[in-house]
Amino acid sequence: MSRNKAQNSLHEFDDFEREILLPHKFSQNGPALAIGDADNDGLDDFYIGGAKNQASVLLLQKEDGRFNSVQQPIWNMDKIHEDVAADFFDADGDGDLDLYVVSGGNEEEEQNEYYRDRFYKNTGKGVFVRVMEAIPENHISGSCVTAADFDNDGALDIVHVNGWGEVRDSNYRQQSMRFFHNTNPEALVFEERANEIGLDDRGQGRGIACFDADRDGFLDIVINNNDDNNIVLYRNQTDNGNHYLTVKLNGTGNNQLGVGARITLASEKGTQIRELGGTNNYVSHNPLEAHFGLGSATTADIIVRWPDGSETMTSNVNVDQLVTISQ
């Protein structure tokens, strides 16, 4: 249930006043939702972000299809924030999914601590700890977020866009979108490089998709804004010689796109994981394919764990191509 409050010079409407028995009065924004196998048991789990002053929830799925709500204390620490977006991804390359959460909304003035994003490291089996020093300090009202490897070095970077333009006496366009370059995965070191690499959009972001639009091997960025600059395309012009593989799936039955599958790729660069899903932000999601940056590696082995638990292994796959794996 969300709070909707409209006002002009003549009237003001607050639906909470009409339905005062509502258990909580949520903000207009959030909560965020991220889906992934956080505890590596082959079942999808859910992170549900909280609205302002509401703790978020991590739901771990059990074999009988039920979910356990876990680790309330860590989410209570950050319930002052408005969770507007979240993404599960393996930031440090240790084989489990970490979590990035974007803070947003328009209830505080710009540059407020209320808008600080958060990074949570998965220490194993879905046990998370907050590691704030991993990401640059960030106090803009955010919106959508995606983790992807934009320079094909084998490490997942973070890109996210603004959430608001000008509201009341605050101008949230004071800072542009953010790009956190993953320069040291094992030590969890991300560096802010948006302006340096030409990412300067200040729109009111509502969607972001990161995919290889021109099939040159590097991921591009498309942003959907809720303003005059409605569609913004950033073409990735990186030319560093790093290799890549893009994987599409051909499943069986009603799930021919393989939604819910986990793809593990091993090369001389190390082991990487991706989960194929149809969820990504508010009015967008990435194509149902997985992109892997491979650095100098020239071949890779791929294991697909399908949603039904079966596996398909493909060995010695040549790099720099889009490969389709069938169940």
N, C-alpha and C positions, 0 to 999 in steps of 0.2 A: 504494500500500500504506500502511496506517495502523497506528499502534500502538494496541492496546487493552489497558488494564491495569485489572483489577478487583481490589479488595481489601476485606477486612473483618477482623475480629479473628482469623479462623481461617486465612485463606489469602491469597496474592497470586499473580496470574497476569500474565505478560508474554509476549505472542506473539513478541516479538523473541528471547527466550531460546530459544523452540522452533525458530524459523527464523532462525538466526544468519547465514545467508548473504544475507539481505535487504540490498540495496545502501544503503538509507537507513532510518532509524528515524524516521518522521514522527510529529508530534504527533497527538492525536485530532482536532484542528480544522483547517479549511482543506483544500486550498487554494482560493482564490477563482478565479472564472472570469468574464471579460468578453468579449463578442463584438461586433465592430464593424469597419467599414472604416477602419482607422487611417491608411492611406496614400493614401486617396482614389483607388484604382484600380478600384473597383467589385467588389472581392472581400472577403469577410468574413475578418477576422484575429482572433487569439485572444490574450488576456492570461491566463496561468495563474499564479496567485499561489503563492508558496512557503510551505511549513510552516516552523516555527521552524528557523533556520539553514540553510534551503534557498533559494537565489535563485529569484525568479520568472522567467518566460519570456515574451517577446513573440514570437509566431509570425505572420509576414506571409505571406499566401497568394500563390502564384504562379499564372500563367495555366494551368499544367499540373496544378494541383490540389495540388502539393506546398507545403510551408511552410518558410520560412527562419527560423531562430532568430537574433534580432538584439539588439544592445545589452546584452550581458551585464554590462558594468561598472556601469551605472546600477542594475540590479537587485541586484547584489552589495552595493552600498552599504547596502541596506535589508533584507538577509536575516535580520537579528536579529529582525525582526517576524514575527508570525503573520498571514498574509493570509487573512482570513475572508470578505471581500466586495470587489467592485470594480465600477465602472461607467464605461463610455465615454460621454461627452457633450461637447457644444461649449460649454464654460464661458465663453469670451471672444468668441464670435460671429464667429470668423475663418474658419469653414467647415471645420474639421477637428476630430476627436474628441480631447478631453483625457481624463485618467484620474484617478479618485479611488479610493484603496485604503483599506479599513478594516482596522485591526489589532485582533486579539482573542485569545481563548483564556482559559485560567485558570492559566497556569503561573507567573505573577508576581503579586505583591501589587497591589491596586488603586492607581491613580494612578502607575504605573510608566511610564517612557519607552518601554518595550516596547510599550505600547498606543497610541502616537501614530499617528494616521492620516497619509496622505501624498497630496499632489496633484502630478500630473505634467502639465506643459503640452506639448502637441503643437506642435512648431515647424514642422511640415510633413513630409509623406511618412512619417509614423510615427516621427519622431525626437523623443524625449521628454526633457525636463529637469525636475528636481524643483524645485518652487516652494513651499517650506514656509510662507512668509509669506502665501500666498494665503488660507489657512484659519486660523481660530482654533486656538490650541494645545489639543490634546484628548488626554487620557490616560485615557479609559475603555475598558474592554473592549467593543468594538463587535460588531455582528453584521451586519445587513442595511442596505443603502443604496440610495437612489433619488434621481436628479436630475430635477427637474420645476419648472415655473413656477407657483408657488402664488399669486402676486398678479397674474398676467397682464401683467407689465411687459415681457415679451420676453426676460428673463434667467432662466437655469436655476438654481434653488436646490438645496440638498442637505439631505436628511433621513436620519438613520440611528438605529438603536435599539441598546439595550444587548445584550450577548451572554450575560451570566451573572447569577445571583442571588448566593447565598451559597455559597462553596466553601471548605472547610477553614477557615482563619482569616481569609479575605478576604470582604468584603461588597461586591460589584460594583454594588449598588443605591445607592451613595452619590451618584451623579449620574443624572439622568434622560436621556432621549433627546436628541438634538441636532438643531438646525435652523440651517443656515448660509444666511443671506439674501444673495443675489448683488446687492450694491448698486452695483457698478461693474465690469461685465464686461470692458471693455477693459483696465483696470488690475488685474483679478483681485482684487477685494476682497470677501470674504465676512464677514458679521457674525453672531455667535451671537445668536439671538433666541427660542430654544425656550420659555423660561419666560415671556417677554413676551407671546407669542401663544397661550399655553395648552397647549403640548405638554409634558406632564409624566410620561409613562409611564416606569416604572422596571422593567418586566417583563423576563423573559429572552427577548428577541426572537428569533424564528426565521423570520419572514416579514413583509414589508411591501409593500403595494400602494397606489399613488397614482393615483386616477382620479376622475372627476366622478360620484360615486354618485347625486346627486340632480338631475343635469343642469341646474344653475344657472349653469354656465360657469366654476366654480372647482373645483380639484382637492381632493378629500378624501383622508384617510389611513386605511387599515385595517392594524392590526398583529396578527400572530399570535404570542402568547407561549406559552412552554413552562412555564406555571404557572397558578394559579387564575384570573387575569385573562386568559383565553385569547384572546378577541377584543376588541380595542379599536378604536372608531371615532372619529375626529376629523372633525367636519363643518366645512368651511371657510366661515366667515361673512364673508369679506372683501367689502366693498362700496365699491370705489374708482372705478367707472365704466370700468375698462379692458375692452377687447374681447378676444375669443378666437375660435379656430376649432379644431374637433376633426375629424380626418380618419380615416375608415375606408376600407379597400381591398377591392375585389372582384376577385381575380385569376382566372386561368384554370387549367384542368387540376386537378392535385391540390393546388395551393397557392392556394386560393380566398381565404384571409385575407391574402395578400401578405406572408407572413413572409420577411424578408430584404430587403425593399424599403427604399430611402432616399427620404424625402419632404423636398423643399426648398420652403420658403415664403418669398416675397418680398413685402414691404409697405413703407409709408413708415417703419416702425420698423426696417427692415433685413432681412437674410436669415437664416433659421434652418434648421437641419437636424435631422431625427429619423430614427432607424432602427427599423423595426418588427421586433421579435423576440419569441420566446417564452421568453427567459431573464431572470430577475431574482431573485437571491437563493436561499435554501435551500429553503423550502417555499412559495414564492409567485412570481407574476409578474404584471406589469401587464396590463390588457386590451390586445388587439391593435388599438389605435387610438393616434393621435398628437395630443397637445394642444399648441396654440401660443398663448401670450399675445401680444397685439398692441398693447397700450397704447391710443393714441387712433386707430390706423388703422381704416379702415372697409371696405377691400377688400384682397384679396391675390391673388397669382398662385401656383399650386402646380404643381410638377413632381414626378412620381413616377418614380423609376428602379426598374423591376421587377427581380427577381432574374435574369431572362434577358437583361438589358441594354437592353430596350426602354424607351421613355419615354412618359408621358402628361402633357400640359400642360393645365391648366385655368386660365383667366384671369378676373380681375375677380370673384372669389368674395366674396359679402357675408359679413360677420363675424357672430359670435354664433350659430353653428349647428353642427350635426354634419353633415358632408358626406361622401358615399360616392363614391369615384372608382373606376371600372371600367377594367380593362386593355383 
